[in-house]
Amino acid sequence: MSKTLVIVESPTKAKSIGKFLGRNFSVKSSMGHIRDLPKSQLGVDVEQDFQPKYITIRGKGETLKELKESAKKADKVLLAADPDREGEAIAWHLSTYLELKDSENCRIEFNEITKPAIQAAVKKPRPIDMDRVNAQQARRVLDRLVGYKLSPLLWKKVKKGLSAGRVQSVAVRLICDRETEIEQFVPEEYWSLTGDFDTGTQALTAKLFKIGTEKASIPDQEAMDRILAGLKGLDYLVDSISKKDKKRNPSPPFTTSSLQQEAYRKLGFTARKTMQLAQQLYEGLDVGEEGAVGLITYIRTDSTRLSETAQQDARDLIKNKYGDRFVPETIRQYEAKGKIQNAHEAIRPTSVYRTPELVKAFLKPPQYKLYKLIWERFVASQMSGALLEVTTVDIHAGEYVFRASGTVIQFPGFMQVYIEGKDDDTKEDDDIIPQVTEGQTLQLEKLTPKQHFTQPLPRYSEATLVKTLEEKGIGRPSTYAPIIDTILARGYVVRQEKQFTPTELGKIVVDLLKEYFPKIIDVEFTAGMEQELDLVEEGSIAWKQVIGEFYHPFQKTLEYAEEQIGHIEIEDEESDEVCEKCGRKMVYKMGRFGKFLACPGFPECRNAKPILKEIGVKCPECGGEIIERKGKKGRTFFGCSNYPACQYVSWDKPTGEVCPQCGTLMVEKAGRNKEKTVVCPKCK
């Protein structure tokens, strides 16, 4: 009886796949990559046309021995690594180690770990795609040349432990450039004017929209005073009422990047946590009687394409669960943005009938939350659009026009299931406009002038950084999580209030790279390199040609920088705090979770402590000062300065007010639209 050996990357994947194949198949795991460039040296022979020097990864001896023995006993070997460039490279390394023939049909791939997909895949083996392998080799060698040539320069000229990378350095630059914009931003004053009117039934709030035929522009208080004077004694008449129907269509199903962004917005998950959880859902989890099964399709994709079967199943479920009206007349298709690998599908449930409620009991809470997000986004993407009625009321007072807008949902459509999150605080006009008639005179209750100042663009959050990297074509979505981890670990940026702020070290490194290695840190150049890697995958250009065109100018620049750059001293900022152990003035240092105080006498004196940020509120338990603190994972909380003697702690910021009902200290709570309200943590 013939025996086929199937090799995948992970034991979990092997377990899930093994149950779908018969006794004539043996499924083994390679435990990821089996060969890589050595860590202790460059591992690329630049004199021999950039030939990589691959070595077996330490600790893989027993695994490789088992795979080789199993391959000898098998009549056929199928390599089932992930369906992307990295997976193709893993398969190539395995085929080389197992001495399989180059022309052998040994490679299979699938986008979901389900019985039909696996059984179909083993019937369609193909040779290894060397163009895809070479695209991955080109990326690996490029990153190694930049990292192993540039990082030692930073060690020598700035400080030990630093690193530079082809993509990570551009990410740091984006954060630094945004910080420069914020620092150089000059706020401009402007005012707004709203009026509250009595309609006879309920209040109507409208904003000054026009003065004469021009849009209202109120630059300062003097202009506001003139407007208020001009409005005195005027009648307010409803001049026009317009109602327009508006259709809103659903967002497409998730790609890798959009999943990372939305999981951050809605669930607060970092890119790394999202990808870890998604990998678990993809590789397979035990869901009761079904056993181990992949719950979602492949997670590294930039395609929004969906299979016809998945779309039809979604339409059937929508019809049965929500009704005929929620099913669009034609199947929804989504246009691809830019160049994508359309062989993949979007990220979706492997079965839409496996609803979040059905699998909840078998999943850990974070797994359930992410699965629910993916399921709802997919189902909503196949639903009818929402029908909205937008009402606009113009109120005239002489030459002044006040406008009120409101939106009423006439038919929820996809919004019944899912609404995409936002990165900003923009509010939609969802107020309900009270019933008024044209020509009606309204009674003015009050006018509210308000001063504002223009604001700079906000600092990058994890979601907006991922979005920008993708839009600019920097790196691949699957690399964003490790990039963010690296720039945080190196101390180039810190995460404060869920936003990235560059450190002094990050600014110095970016300025240095801008001056001596402008191409390495240039957004367009880095994006262009990604396009060249795509051409390698298509077979349009040789991968070693791409490396050569990059490396030779880079090497000359490196030699010049080595000669020109002197040692850069990073001076620590001195504080007013005196070290209680040795009497020196303590200095500010930057750690993983932001600034802290340290003694400059290190290593003789190792005293260090957090910066205590008082919020001006007394502790309700002991009368000490409540201070802002950081937890182990960087999350802000509030505790008593007398800790550990006093154990008072709150995740929400205390206001100093006391609840009139129970006497508990009130706290600030952020609502769904990020507006803060004051609540009692006990009464709520």
C-alpha positions in Angstrom: 0.0 0.0 0.0 1.5 3.4 -1.0 2.1 5.9 1.7 2.2 9.7 1.2 4.1 12.0 3.6 2.6 15.5 4.0 4.9 18.1 5.7 3.4 21.3 7.3 5.0 24.0 9.5 3.2 23.5 12.8 2.0 20.6 15.0 -1.4 22.2 15.3 -1.8 22.4 11.6 -0.6 18.8 11.3 -3.3 17.7 13.8 -6.0 19.5 11.9 -5.0 18.2 8.5 -4.3 14.7 9.6 -8.0 14.1 10.5 -9.0 15.0 6.9 -6.7 12.5 5.2 -7.0 8.7 5.3 -4.6 6.1 6.6 -2.5 6.3 3.5 -1.2 9.7 4.6 1.2 10.6 7.3 1.3 14.3 8.4 4.4 15.7 10.0 5.5 19.1 11.1 8.8 20.9 10.3 8.3 23.3 13.2 8.7 26.3 10.9 11.9 27.1 8.9 14.6 24.4 8.8 17.4 26.5 7.3 18.3 30.2 7.5 21.2 32.6 7.3 23.6 32.3 10.3 23.1 34.8 13.1 26.8 35.1 13.9 27.9 36.3 10.4 26.6 38.1 7.4 25.9 34.8 5.6 25.8 36.4 2.1 28.9 36.1 -0.1 28.9 39.5 -1.8 31.9 38.5 -3.9 30.1 35.4 -5.3 27.0 37.2 -6.7 25.4 37.4 -3.3 25.2 33.7 -2.8 23.4 33.0 0.5 25.1 30.7 3.0 22.2 28.7 4.5 22.7 26.6 7.6 20.4 24.3 9.5 18.7 26.1 12.4 20.1 25.0 15.7 17.8 22.6 17.6 16.2 21.2 14.4 18.4 18.1 14.3 15.8 15.6 15.8 13.0 17.0 13.7 15.0 16.8 10.5 16.2 13.3 11.2 12.5 12.2 11.8 11.4 13.9 8.5 14.2 12.2 6.5 13.4 8.8 7.9 9.7 9.3 7.2 10.5 10.5 3.6 12.5 7.4 2.9 9.6 5.2 3.9 7.1 7.2 1.9 6.3 6.7 -1.8 5.5 10.4 -2.2 6.3 13.6 -0.3 4.0 16.6 -0.4 5.1 19.9 1.1 2.2 21.9 2.5 3.7 25.1 3.9 1.6 28.3 3.8 0.5 29.6 0.4 2.9 32.6 0.3 6.5 33.5 -0.5 7.8 32.5 2.9 5.9 29.2 2.7 7.3 28.5 -0.8 10.8 29.1 0.6 10.2 26.7 3.5 9.0 24.1 1.0 12.1 24.7 -1.2 14.5 24.3 1.8 12.7 21.0 2.7 12.9 19.7 -0.8 16.6 20.5 -0.9 17.2 18.8 2.4 15.1 15.7 1.5 16.8 15.6 -1.9 13.6 15.8 -3.9 13.9 16.3 -7.7 13.4 20.0 -8.9 10.7 18.9 -11.4 8.8 16.8 -8.9 5.2 17.7 -8.2 5.7 17.9 -4.4 4.1 21.3 -3.5 0.5 21.6 -2.5 -1.3 24.7 -1.1 -4.7 25.6 0.3 -6.3 28.7 1.7 -8.4 27.0 4.4 -7.9 24.0 6.6 -11.2 22.2 5.9 -11.8 18.7 4.6 -12.8 19.7 1.0 -9.9 22.1 0.7 -7.3 19.6 1.9 -8.6 16.7 -0.1 -8.6 18.9 -3.3 -5.1 20.1 -2.6 -3.5 16.7 -2.4 -4.9 15.8 -5.8 -3.2 18.9 -7.4 0.5 18.8 -6.5 2.8 21.1 -8.5 6.6 21.8 -8.7 8.0 24.4 -6.4 7.7 27.9 -7.8 11.3 29.1 -7.9 10.3 32.7 -8.9 8.3 32.9 -5.6 11.2 31.4 -3.7 13.7 33.9 -5.3 11.4 36.8 -4.3 11.6 35.6 -0.7 15.4 35.1 -1.0 15.8 38.6 -2.4 13.9 40.1 0.6 15.9 38.0 3.1 19.2 38.9 1.6 18.3 42.6 1.3 17.2 42.8 4.9 20.4 41.0 6.0 22.7 43.3 4.0 21.0 46.4 5.4 20.8 45.1 9.0 24.2 43.5 9.3 26.1 46.4 7.5 24.2 49.4 9.0 23.6 48.2 12.5 27.3 47.9 13.5 27.8 51.5 12.2 25.1 52.7 14.7 26.6 50.6 17.5 30.0 52.3 16.8 28.8 55.9 16.3 25.7 56.1 18.6 25.3 53.3 21.1 25.3 49.5 21.4 22.2 47.5 20.9 20.8 49.6 18.1 19.6 48.3 14.8 18.6 49.6 11.4 16.3 47.9 8.9 15.0 48.4 5.4 11.5 48.7 6.6 11.7 49.4 10.3 13.8 52.6 9.7 11.1 54.0 7.4 8.5 53.3 10.0 10.5 55.2 12.6 10.9 58.1 10.1 7.2 58.3 9.6 6.7 58.7 13.3 9.5 61.2 13.6 8.2 63.3 10.7 4.8 63.4 12.2 6.3 64.6 15.5 8.1 67.3 13.7 4.9 68.4 12.1 3.2 68.5 15.5 6.1 70.5 17.0 6.1 73.1 14.2 2.3 73.4 14.0 1.0 76.9 14.6 -2.6 76.8 15.9 -5.0 79.2 14.3 -8.0 80.6 16.2 -11.5 80.2 14.9 -15.0 80.4 16.4 -18.3 78.6 16.0 -21.8 79.7 16.8 -24.7 77.4 17.6 -28.3 78.3 18.3 -30.8 76.4 20.4 -34.4 76.9 19.1 -37.8 76.0 20.5 -39.9 74.3 17.8 -43.0 73.9 19.9 -42.3 70.2 20.4 -38.7 69.7 21.2 -35.4 71.6 21.0 -33.5 72.0 17.7 -29.8 72.9 17.6 -28.4 74.5 14.5 -25.0 75.9 13.6 -24.2 79.2 11.8 -23.5 78.1 8.3 -23.6 81.1 6.0 -23.5 84.9 6.2 -25.0 86.2 3.0 -23.8 84.0 0.2 -20.5 83.2 1.8 -19.7 80.3 4.2 -19.5 81.5 7.7 -15.9 82.2 8.8 -15.4 83.5 12.3 -11.6 84.1 12.9 -11.7 85.8 16.3 -13.8 87.2 19.1 -14.1 90.6 17.5 -15.8 89.0 14.5 -18.0 87.0 16.8 -19.1 90.1 18.7 -20.1 91.7 15.4 -22.2 88.7 14.4 -23.9 88.6 17.8 -24.7 92.3 17.6 -26.1 91.8 14.1 -28.4 89.0 15.3 -30.0 91.0 18.0 -33.7 91.4 17.6 -34.0 89.3 14.5 -36.6 86.7 13.8 -35.6 83.1 13.0 -37.6 81.6 10.2 -37.4 78.1 8.8 -36.4 78.9 5.2 -36.0 75.4 3.7 -36.3 71.7 4.5 -34.6 69.2 2.3 -34.7 65.4 2.6 -32.3 63.2 0.7 -32.1 59.5 0.5 -28.6 58.1 0.9 -27.3 54.6 0.5 -24.3 53.3 2.4 -22.6 50.1 1.3 -20.7 47.7 3.5 -16.9 47.5 3.8 -15.2 44.6 2.0 -14.1 41.5 4.0 -10.8 41.6 5.8 -7.3 41.6 4.4 -4.3 41.2 6.7 -3.9 44.9 7.1 -7.6 45.9 7.6 -7.9 43.1 10.1 -5.0 44.5 12.1 -6.5 48.0 12.0 -10.0 47.0 12.9 -8.9 44.6 15.7 -7.0 47.5 17.2 -9.9 50.0 16.9 -12.6 47.7 18.2 -10.8 45.2 20.4 -7.7 47.1 21.5 -5.5 44.3 20.1 -2.0 45.0 19.0 -0.9 43.8 15.5 1.1 41.0 17.1 -1.8 39.8 19.3 -4.2 39.9 16.3 -1.8 37.8 14.1 -1.2 35.3 16.9 -4.9 34.8 17.5 -5.7 34.7 13.8 -3.0 32.0 13.3 -4.6 29.9 16.0 -8.0 30.3 14.3 -6.5 29.4 10.9 -4.5 26.4 12.0 -7.4 24.8 13.8 -9.1 24.5 17.2 -11.2 21.8 18.8 -14.8 22.8 18.5 -16.6 19.9 20.1 -18.0 17.0 17.9 -16.2 18.4 14.8 -12.8 18.1 16.5 -9.9 20.2 15.3 -10.9 22.4 12.4 -9.6 25.6 10.8 -12.2 28.3 11.6 -10.9 31.0 9.2 -9.2 31.1 5.8 -5.5 32.0 5.3 -4.5 35.1 7.2 -1.8 36.6 5.1 -3.6 38.1 2.2 -4.2 41.4 0.5 -7.1 40.2 -1.6 -10.8 40.9 -1.0 -11.9 38.1 -3.4 -14.4 35.5 -2.0 -15.2 32.0 -3.4 -18.6 31.6 -5.0 -19.5 28.9 -2.5 -18.7 31.2 0.5 -20.7 34.0 -1.1 -23.7 31.7 -1.8 -23.6 30.3 1.8 -23.5 33.8 3.2 -26.6 34.8 1.1 -28.5 31.7 2.3 -27.7 32.5 5.9 -28.6 36.2 5.6 -31.9 35.3 4.0 -32.8 32.8 6.7 -31.5 34.9 9.7 -32.4 38.4 8.6 -34.9 38.2 5.7 -35.1 38.6 2.0 -34.6 42.4 2.1 -31.2 42.0 3.6 -29.9 40.0 0.6 -28.7 42.2 -2.3 -30.0 41.5 -5.8 -26.6 40.7 -7.1 -23.6 39.1 -5.3 -21.3 41.7 -4.0 -17.8 41.9 -5.5 -15.0 44.1 -4.3 -12.4 45.8 -6.5 -8.8 45.1 -5.7 -6.6 48.0 -4.7 -3.2 48.0 -6.4 -1.3 44.9 -7.1 -2.5 41.9 -5.1 -2.0 38.1 -4.9 -5.5 37.3 -6.0 -4.9 33.5 -5.7 -5.8 34.1 -2.1 -9.2 34.9 -0.7 -10.1 37.6 1.9 -10.0 36.5 5.5 -13.4 34.9 6.2 -14.9 32.0 8.3 -14.4 28.6 6.7 -18.1 28.1 7.2 -20.5 30.9 7.7 -22.9 28.5 9.5 -20.3 28.1 12.2 -21.7 31.2 13.9 -19.8 33.0 16.8 -22.6 31.7 19.2 -22.0 28.1 18.2 -18.2 28.2 18.8 -18.1 30.5 21.8 -18.0 27.7 24.3 -14.9 26.2 22.7 -12.8 29.4 22.3 -10.9 31.5 24.7 -12.3 35.0 25.1 -9.8 36.8 22.8 -10.1 34.0 20.2 -13.9 34.4 20.3 -13.8 38.2 20.0 -11.5 38.0 16.9 -13.6 35.3 15.3 -16.8 37.2 15.9 -15.2 40.3 14.3 -14.2 38.3 11.2 -17.5 36.5 10.9 -19.6 39.7 11.3 -17.4 41.6 8.8 -17.7 38.8 6.2 -21.5 38.5 6.6 -22.0 42.2 6.5 -19.9 42.4 3.3 -22.5 40.3 1.5 -25.6 42.2 2.8 -27.8 44.9 1.3 -26.7 48.5 1.7 -28.2 50.7 4.4 -30.8 53.3 3.4 -30.5 56.6 5.3 -32.6 59.7 5.1 -30.6 62.9 5.6 -32.7 65.9 6.6 -31.3 69.5 6.4 -33.1 72.5 7.8 -31.9 76.0 7.0 -33.0 78.8 9.4 -32.7 82.4 8.3 -32.2 85.4 10.5 -31.6 88.4 8.2 -28.4 87.6 6.2 -27.5 84.8 8.7 -28.2 81.2 7.9 -28.2 78.5 10.6 -28.2 74.9 9.5 -29.2 71.7 11.3 -28.6 68.2 9.8 -29.8 64.8 11.0 -29.7 61.3 9.7 -32.4 58.7 10.2 -31.8 55.0 9.4 -34.7 54.0 7.1 -33.4 50.4 6.6 -30.3 49.2 8.4 -29.1 46.6 5.9 -25.5 45.5 6.7 -25.5 47.9 9.7 -27.8 45.3 11.4 -24.6 43.2 11.8 -21.5 45.4 11.5 -20.3 49.0 11.2 -16.6 49.7 10.5 -14.6 51.5 13.2 -12.9 54.9 12.7 -9.5 56.2 13.5 -10.6 59.8 14.3 -13.2 61.4 16.5 -15.4 62.7 13.7 -19.1 62.5 14.5 -21.8 62.0 12.0 -25.0 64.0 12.1 -27.2 61.3 13.5 -29.5 63.6 15.5 -33.2 63.3 14.8 -34.6 66.6 13.4 -37.9 67.6 15.1 -40.9 68.2 12.9 -40.9 71.8 11.6 -42.5 73.5 8.5 -41.1 75.9 6.0 -42.0 79.5 7.0 -42.3 78.6 10.7 -40.9 81.1 13.2 -38.7 79.6 15.8 -38.1 80.9 19.3 -34.5 81.4 20.1 -33.6 80.0 23.5 -29.8 80.8 23.4 -26.8 81.4 21.2 -23.6 79.6 22.2 -20.3 81.1 20.8 -17.3 78.8 21.2 -13.6 79.4 20.6 -11.5 76.7 18.9 -8.0 76.3 17.7 -6.9 74.2 14.7 -5.2 71.0 15.7 -2.2 69.2 14.1 -2.5 65.7 12.7 -2.6 63.2 15.6 0.3 61.0 16.4 0.2 57.6 14.8 -1.7 54.9 16.7 -1.0 51.2 15.8 -4.0 51.2 13.4 -3.0 54.4 11.6 0.6 53.4 11.3 -0.4 50.0 9.8 -2.8 51.9 7.4 -0.1 54.3 6.3 2.6 51.6 5.8 0.1 49.7 3.6 -1.0 52.8 1.6 2.6 53.8 0.9 3.6 50.3 -0.1 6.1 49.8 2.7 6.8 46.2 3.7 4.1 43.6 3.7 1.2 43.4 6.2 2.5 40.2 7.7 5.7 42.1 8.7 4.0 45.0 10.5 3.7 43.3 13.9 7.4 42.4 14.1 8.3 45.9 12.8 6.3 47.6 15.6 7.8 45.2 18.2 11.3 46.0 17.0 11.1 49.8 17.0 9.6 49.7 20.5 12.2 47.2 21.8 15.1 49.3 20.4 13.8 52.4 22.2 13.2 54.4 19.0 9.6 55.1 19.9 7.4 54.7 22.9 3.6 54.1 23.1 1.9 56.8 25.1 -1.9 57.1 25.4 -2.1 54.5 22.6 0.0 56.7 20.3 3.6 56.4 19.1 6.0 59.2 20.2 9.7 59.1 19.0 12.4 59.2 21.6 15.5 61.3 21.4 17.4 58.2 20.3 14.9 57.6 17.5 15.2 61.2 16.3 19.0 61.0 16.3 19.1 57.7 14.3 16.6 59.0 11.8 18.5 62.2 11.3 21.7 60.3 10.8 20.1 58.0 8.2 18.5 60.9 6.4 21.9 62.6 6.1 24.0 59.6 5.0 21.6 57.0 3.8 18.7 58.9 2.3 17.6 56.0 0.1 17.4 53.5 3.0 15.0 55.8 4.8 13.1 57.1 1.7 9.5 56.1 1.6 9.3 56.0 -2.2 12.5 54.1 -2.6 11.4 51.4 -0.1 8.0 51.1 -1.8 9.8 50.8 -5.2 11.9 47.9 -3.8 8.7 46.1 -2.9 7.5 46.5 -6.5 10.8 45.0 -7.7 10.3 42.0 -5.4 6.9 41.6 -7.0 8.6 41.6 -10.4 11.0 38.9 -9.2 8.0 36.7 -8.2 6.5 37.2 -11.7 9.8 36.1 -13.2 10.4 39.5 -14.9 13.7 40.3 -13.3 16.5 38.2 -11.7 16.7 38.4 -7.9 20.5 38.9 -7.8 20.2 41.8 -10.2 17.9 43.5 -7.7 20.4 42.9 -4.9 23.3 44.1 -7.0 21.7 47.4 -8.1 21.0 48.2 -4.5 24.2 46.9 -2.8 27.0 48.5 -4.7 25.9 52.1 -4.2 24.9 51.2 -0.6 28.5 49.9 0.1 30.1 53.1 -1.1 27.8 55.2 1.0 28.6 53.0 4.0 32.4 53.5 3.6 31.8 57.3 3.3 29.7 57.4 6.4 32.2 55.4 8.3 34.8 58.1 7.6 32.6 61.1 8.1 30.5 60.4 11.2 32.1 61.0 14.6 30.8 59.5 17.8 27.4 60.9 18.8 26.9 61.5 22.5 23.3 61.3 23.7 23.2 63.4 26.9 20.6 62.5 29.5 18.3 65.3 30.6 18.9 66.2 34.2 15.9 66.4 36.7 15.4 68.2 40.0 15.1 64.9 41.8 18.0 64.0 44.0 19.1 60.3 44.3 18.5 59.3 47.9 21.2 56.7 47.8 24.2 58.8 46.5 23.1 62.5 46.3 23.5 62.9 42.6 20.8 64.7 40.5 18.8 61.9 38.8 18.4 61.9 35.0 15.6 61.0 32.6 16.0 57.7 30.8 13.8 56.1 28.2 12.5 52.6 28.8 10.1 50.4 27.1 7.1 52.0 28.7 8.3 55.6 28.6 10.5 57.9 30.7 11.8 57.0 34.2 14.3 58.4 36.6 17.7 56.8 37.0 20.9 57.7 38.8 23.7 58.9 36.5 26.2 57.1 38.8 25.3 53.7 37.2 26.8 51.1 37.6 28.1 52.2 41.0 24.6 53.4 41.9 21.7 51.5 40.4 18.9 53.5 41.8 15.9 54.0 39.4 12.3 54.9 40.0 9.2 55.9 38.0 8.3 59.5 37.3 5.4 60.3 39.6 2.7 62.3 37.8 0.3 63.8 40.3 -3.3 64.5 39.0 -4.3 66.9 41.8 -6.7 64.5 43.6 -6.3 63.1 47.1 -6.6 59.4 47.8 -10.0 58.6 49.4 -8.5 56.0 51.6 -5.4 57.7 53.2 -5.3 61.3 51.9 -2.1 60.7 49.9 -1.7 62.0 46.4 -3.2 60.0 43.6 -0.6 59.5 40.8 -0.6 58.2 37.3 1.2 54.9 36.9 2.1 52.4 34.2 1.3 48.6 34.4 3.6 45.8 33.2 2.1 46.0 29.7 2.3 49.8 29.5 -1.4 50.4 30.4 -2.0 53.6 32.4 -3.8 53.3 35.8 -4.1 55.5 38.9 -2.9 54.6 42.4 -2.0 56.1 45.7 1.5 57.5 46.1 1.7 55.7 49.5 1.6 52.3 47.8 2.2 49.6 49.1 1.0 50.9 52.5 -2.2 52.1 50.7 -3.7 49.8 48.0 -6.1 52.3 46.3 -6.1 51.7 42.5 -8.3 52.8 39.6 -8.1 52.1 35.9 -10.1 55.2 35.2 -8.9 58.7 36.1 -10.4 60.0 39.4 -11.9 63.5 39.1 -11.9 64.6 42.8 -15.7 64.8 42.9 -17.6 62.6 45.3 -20.8 60.6 44.3 -23.7 62.2 46.1 -25.4 58.8 46.5 -22.7 56.6 47.9 -19.7 58.9 48.6 -17.3 57.1 46.2 -14.7 59.0 44.3 -16.0 59.8 40.8 -14.0 58.9 37.7 -13.7 59.8 34.0 -15.1 57.2 31.6 -14.6 57.3 27.8 -17.7 56.5 25.9 -18.1 54.8 22.5 -17.5 58.0 20.6 -14.5 58.8 22.9 -16.3 61.6 24.7 -15.5 61.5 28.4 -18.2 61.4 31.1 -18.0 61.5 34.8 -19.5 58.4 36.5 -19.5 56.7 39.9 -17.6 53.4 39.6 -20.1 51.8 42.1 -23.4 53.3 41.1 -22.6 53.9 37.3 
